[in-house]
Amino acid sequence: MGDRIRVTWQDLSVGRKLPWNVYTDSGKLLLSAGHVIPSEQVLNNMRQYVLYRDEAQDNYGNSQAVQSKQSPFVTVQEFVQRLDYIFQNIEAADADAGAKLGRLVVDLIAMCDAEPDAVIATVHLPNNYPYSVFHSIQCAVLCCLIGRHLQLAQQELQMMCGAALTANVSMRQLQDQLFAQGGRADREQKAAIKQHPQRSVEMIRAAGIENPLCQEIVMMHHERTSGFGYPAGLRGGEIVRGALILAVADRYGAMVTMRKYREPVPVKDSLKSFLLGEGKEYDETYSLLLIKVLSVFPPGSFVRLQNGETAIVLRRGKNNPMLPFLKSITGADGQRFSNPLLRDCSLDDYRIAGVCNFDAVDRLNLNKLWDYL
């Protein structure tokens, strides 16, 4: 796309003249500068495309410059749409799938670099996205955060994130079915699960995604350090680093996600599991790194304060993991505050008494809580 940069959906609105030409990801001119988007229906129809504009044209004429601080809560919604289209491209063996995946990986890493705390919150907060699509983004985010902490080379980081996004592409319908159903998988479902790493590699290869490291990570992401994984029963030293990291991200993301038949596993219990029983199956180094990256109270988790208030964690503690940045959303009587209140949890009344659940997340204005408005 040369010097063009991606258009976000916050850059577009009904009734405003476009200050720049808008192109599809194939380079085709979609709308010319000065065009007015006439309706919400037209705007929604544009969402099937990944759009770009000329880099030099970065202002709305005399109006406000394009917002530089992008909300991950908005961006993740866009990523879900993009990844769903990429999955369809891979299923159709579309040769453009690799390029689209590459652009999504670059954008996802940029989001994680720019707003890591809010991105961590998207991992933990409930949503209505299809599980098979969102969980892939969830895994890629966790892999990116761990990879950045390890200071991985950019190419290895990109291949690992690309593998995280596509590792389950061959079983996404089954994954959504398993997410909704209660109980264990039946014999036929278990057979499909065991086959999905190989099948996913075959599908991404057919779609022109030829990078050997990406394919290795996809193939090995269900291998376990104990040797009891699949499909080849490899042991720790035989498994590539990206697959070991993805295995940790995959397991953690699944644990903290709510299912129709169960509540999410509390963050504290999920993290503790990697230090206890789960540590026998998952690489200890990357399990510990996950805990270090997320912190004791990850953003997006809810805590009860000593005075009885319920608060949401917004940012990790910079100097002390026990002292995160948080806002109280309900009083001790359970009544919601009209405006969440910033609390200093180093003070006795506002010390964290423990983690808790909050059942009305859909009523919270996440953009406002994280100061994106």
C-alpha positions in Angstrom: 0.0 0.0 0.0 3.0 2.3 -0.3 2.7 5.3 2.1 -0.9 4.7 2.8 -2.1 4.0 6.4 -5.1 2.1 7.7 -8.4 3.9 8.2 -10.1 3.0 11.5 -13.9 3.1 11.9 -13.6 6.1 14.3 -12.1 8.1 11.3 -15.4 7.7 9.4 -18.8 9.2 10.1 -22.1 9.8 8.3 -22.5 13.3 6.9 -18.9 14.4 7.0 -16.8 15.1 3.9 -13.9 12.7 3.5 -10.6 14.7 3.8 -8.7 12.0 1.8 -9.1 9.3 -0.8 -10.1 5.9 0.6 -8.7 2.7 -0.9 -9.4 -1.0 -0.4 -6.6 -3.3 0.7 -6.1 -4.3 -2.9 -5.3 -0.6 -3.8 -8.6 0.1 -5.5 -10.0 3.6 -5.0 -13.3 3.2 -3.1 -14.2 6.8 -2.3 -12.6 10.1 -3.3 -11.8 13.0 -1.0 -14.8 15.3 -0.6 -17.3 12.4 -0.7 -20.0 12.4 2.0 -21.1 9.1 3.5 -24.8 9.5 3.2 -26.2 6.9 5.8 -25.4 4.3 8.5 -26.3 1.6 6.0 -23.6 2.7 3.6 -21.1 3.0 6.4 -21.9 -0.5 7.6 -21.5 -1.9 4.1 -18.0 -0.4 4.0 -17.1 -2.7 7.0 -16.5 -5.6 4.6 -13.3 -3.9 3.5 -10.0 -3.1 5.2 -9.5 0.5 4.2 -6.5 2.7 3.7 -5.8 6.4 3.0 -2.9 8.5 1.9 -0.4 9.2 4.8 0.2 12.8 3.9 -3.5 13.6 4.3 -3.8 13.2 8.0 -6.1 16.0 9.1 -9.8 16.8 8.6 -9.0 20.1 6.8 -9.6 22.8 9.5 -11.3 20.3 11.9 -9.8 18.1 14.5 -6.9 15.8 13.6 -7.5 12.0 13.5 -7.5 10.7 17.0 -4.1 9.2 17.9 -5.2 7.4 21.0 -7.3 4.5 19.7 -9.5 2.6 22.1 -8.7 -1.1 22.1 -12.3 -1.8 22.9 -13.2 -0.3 19.5 -10.2 -1.8 17.7 -10.8 -5.4 18.9 -14.3 -5.2 17.5 -12.8 -4.3 14.2 -10.2 -7.1 14.5 -12.9 -9.7 15.1 -14.6 -8.6 11.8 -11.3 -8.7 10.0 -10.2 -12.1 11.3 -13.6 -13.6 10.5 -13.1 -12.5 6.9 -9.6 -13.9 6.9 -10.9 -17.3 8.2 -13.3 -17.3 5.3 -10.4 -16.5 2.9 -8.4 -19.4 4.3 -11.3 -21.8 4.1 -11.6 -20.8 0.4 -7.9 -21.2 -0.2 -7.8 -17.5 -1.2 -4.2 -16.4 -2.1 -4.9 -13.0 -0.5 -5.3 -14.5 3.0 -1.6 -14.3 3.8 -1.4 -10.6 3.1 -4.5 -9.8 5.0 -3.3 -11.8 8.0 0.1 -10.0 7.9 -1.6 -6.6 8.1 -3.8 -7.8 11.0 -0.7 -9.0 12.8 1.1 -5.7 12.4 -2.0 -3.8 13.6 -2.5 -6.1 16.6 1.1 -5.7 17.7 0.8 -1.9 17.3 -2.3 -2.0 19.5 -0.6 -4.0 22.2 2.4 -1.7 22.2 0.3 1.5 22.4 -2.3 0.5 25.0 -1.1 -2.7 26.8 -3.3 -2.2 29.9 -6.6 -1.7 28.1 -5.6 -4.6 25.8 -5.2 -6.9 28.8 -8.6 -5.8 29.9 -10.1 -7.0 26.6 -8.7 -10.4 27.4 -10.6 -10.6 30.7 -13.9 -8.8 30.1 -16.9 -10.7 28.7 -18.2 -10.0 25.2 -20.6 -11.2 22.6 -18.1 -12.1 19.9 -18.0 -15.6 18.4 -15.7 -17.6 20.7 -13.6 -19.1 17.9 -12.7 -15.7 16.5 -12.3 -13.8 19.7 -10.2 -16.5 21.4 -7.8 -16.4 18.5 -7.3 -12.7 19.1 -7.1 -13.3 22.8 -4.3 -15.8 22.3 -2.4 -13.5 19.9 -2.6 -10.6 22.4 -1.2 -12.7 25.2 1.5 -14.1 22.9 2.4 -10.5 21.9 2.7 -9.3 25.4 4.9 -12.2 26.5 7.0 -11.9 23.3 7.6 -8.2 23.9 8.7 -8.9 27.4 11.2 -11.5 26.0 12.3 -8.9 23.4 11.8 -11.3 20.6 12.9 -10.3 17.2 10.0 -8.6 15.2 9.8 -11.4 12.7 9.5 -14.1 15.3 6.9 -12.1 17.2 4.9 -11.6 14.0 5.1 -15.3 13.1 4.0 -16.3 16.6 1.0 -13.9 16.6 0.0 -15.0 13.1 0.1 -18.6 14.3 -2.0 -17.7 17.3 -4.6 -16.2 15.0 -4.8 -19.2 12.7 -4.0 -22.2 14.9 -7.7 -23.3 15.2 -8.9 -22.2 11.8 -9.7 -25.8 10.8 -12.1 -26.3 13.8 -13.8 -23.0 14.3 -17.3 -24.3 13.9 -16.5 -27.2 16.3 -14.9 -24.7 18.7 -18.0 -22.6 18.8 -20.1 -25.7 19.3 -17.9 -26.9 22.2 -18.0 -23.5 23.7 -21.8 -23.5 23.8 -22.4 -27.1 24.9 -22.0 -28.5 28.4 -20.1 -31.6 29.3 -17.2 -33.3 27.5 -16.6 -33.7 23.8 -17.9 -36.9 22.3 -15.7 -39.4 20.4 -16.1 -37.8 17.0 -15.4 -34.4 18.4 -12.3 -35.6 20.2 -11.0 -37.1 16.9 -11.5 -33.8 15.2 -9.7 -32.0 18.0 -6.7 -34.3 17.7 -6.5 -33.7 14.0 -6.9 -29.9 14.0 -3.2 -28.9 14.2 -2.4 -30.8 11.0 -5.5 -29.7 9.3 -4.9 -26.1 10.2 -1.4 -26.2 8.7 -2.8 -27.8 5.5 -5.4 -25.0 5.2 -3.0 -22.1 5.8 -0.5 -23.6 3.4 -3.2 -23.9 0.7 -4.0 -20.2 1.3 -0.4 -19.3 0.6 0.8 -18.8 4.1 4.2 -20.6 3.7 6.3 -19.4 6.6 7.9 -22.5 8.2 8.0 -21.1 11.7 4.3 -20.1 11.6 3.4 -23.6 10.4 5.6 -25.2 13.1 3.9 -23.2 15.9 0.5 -24.1 14.6 1.5 -27.8 14.3 3.0 -27.9 17.9 0.7 -25.7 19.9 -1.0 -28.7 21.6 2.3 -30.5 22.4 3.1 -30.5 26.1 6.4 -30.4 28.0 5.5 -33.7 29.6 5.3 -35.5 26.2 1.5 -36.2 26.6 0.4 -33.6 24.0 -0.6 -34.1 20.4 -0.2 -34.8 17.5 3.4 -36.1 17.9 3.9 -36.4 21.6 6.9 -34.1 21.6 8.7 -33.1 24.8 9.8 -29.7 26.0 13.1 -29.3 24.2 11.6 -30.5 20.9 8.8 -27.9 20.9 9.5 -24.5 19.3 9.4 -21.5 21.6 6.3 -19.9 20.0 4.3 -23.1 20.4 5.2 -23.2 24.1 4.1 -19.6 24.6 0.9 -20.1 22.6 0.0 -23.2 24.7 0.1 -21.0 27.8 -1.9 -18.2 26.2 -4.4 -20.7 24.8 -5.0 -22.4 28.2 -5.2 -19.1 30.2 -7.6 -17.5 27.7 -9.9 -20.5 27.8 -10.0 -20.5 31.6 -10.8 -16.8 32.1 -13.6 -16.8 29.5 -17.2 -17.3 30.6 -19.1 -20.2 29.1 -22.8 -20.8 28.9 -22.4 -23.6 31.4 -19.9 -22.1 33.8 -18.5 -18.8 35.1 -15.0 -17.8 34.2 -12.3 -19.2 36.4 -11.2 -16.3 38.7 -8.0 -14.7 37.5 -6.2 -15.5 40.7 -7.0 -19.2 40.4 -6.2 -19.3 36.8 -2.7 -17.8 37.4 -2.2 -20.0 40.4 -2.9 -23.1 38.3 0.2 -22.5 36.2 2.3 -22.6 39.3 0.7 -25.9 40.5 -0.8 -28.7 38.5 -0.7 -26.9 35.1 3.0 -26.4 35.5 3.6 -30.0 34.7 2.1 -29.6 31.3 3.1 -26.1 30.4 6.6 -24.6 30.2 7.4 -23.1 33.6 9.4 -20.2 32.2 6.5 -18.9 30.0 3.9 -19.6 32.7 5.8 -17.4 35.1 6.2 -14.7 32.4 2.4 -14.8 31.9 1.9 -14.1 35.6 4.6 -11.3 35.5 3.1 -9.7 32.4 -0.5 -9.7 33.6 0.4 -8.8 37.2 -1.5 -10.0 40.4 -4.5 -7.9 39.5 -4.8 -7.7 35.7 -6.7 -4.8 34.1 -10.3 -5.8 33.5 -10.5 -7.8 36.7 -12.8 -6.8 39.6 -11.8 -6.4 43.2 -13.6 -5.8 46.5 -12.1 -3.0 48.7 -11.8 -3.0 52.4 -14.7 -0.5 52.7 -17.0 -2.9 50.7 -16.8 -1.1 47.4 -16.4 -3.0 44.1 -13.7 -1.6 41.8 -12.4 -2.4 38.3 -8.7 -2.5 37.7 -7.7 -0.2 34.9 -3.9 -0.3 34.9 -1.2 -2.5 36.5 0.7 -1.1 39.4 3.8 0.6 37.9 6.0 0.2 41.0 4.0 -2.3 43.1 1.8 -5.0 41.6 -0.3 -5.0 44.7 -1.2 -1.3 44.1 -2.9 -1.1 40.7 -4.8 1.9 39.3 -8.5 1.3 39.8 -11.9 3.0 40.0 -14.8 2.0 42.3 -18.0 1.3 40.4 -20.4 0.4 43.2 -20.6 1.3 46.9 -20.7 -1.1 49.8 -24.5 -1.2 49.4 -24.1 -2.5 45.8 -25.5 0.7 44.2 -23.6 1.9 41.2 -21.8 5.2 41.2 -23.0 7.5 38.4 -19.3 8.4 37.9 -16.8 5.7 38.9 -14.4 7.0 41.6 -10.7 6.8 41.5 -9.4 5.1 44.6 -5.8 5.0 46.1 -5.5 1.4 47.2 -2.5 2.2 49.3 -4.9 3.8 51.8 -6.4 1.6 54.5 -10.1 2.1 53.5 -9.3 1.3 49.8 -6.9 -1.6 50.2 -7.8 -4.6 48.0 -9.6 -7.2 50.1 -9.9 -9.8 47.3 -11.0 -10.4 43.8 -14.7 -10.7 43.0 -17.1 -11.0 40.1 -19.3 -8.2 38.6 -22.4 -9.2 36.7 -23.2 -6.0 34.9 -20.2 -5.4 32.8 -22.4 -4.7 29.8 -23.7 -1.6 31.6 -20.2 -0.1 32.0 -18.9 2.5 29.6 -15.4 1.0 29.0 -14.2 3.8 26.8 -15.1 6.4 29.4 -13.5 4.3 32.2 -10.2 4.1 30.3 -10.4 7.8 29.3 -10.8 7.3 25.6 -13.7 9.7 25.5 
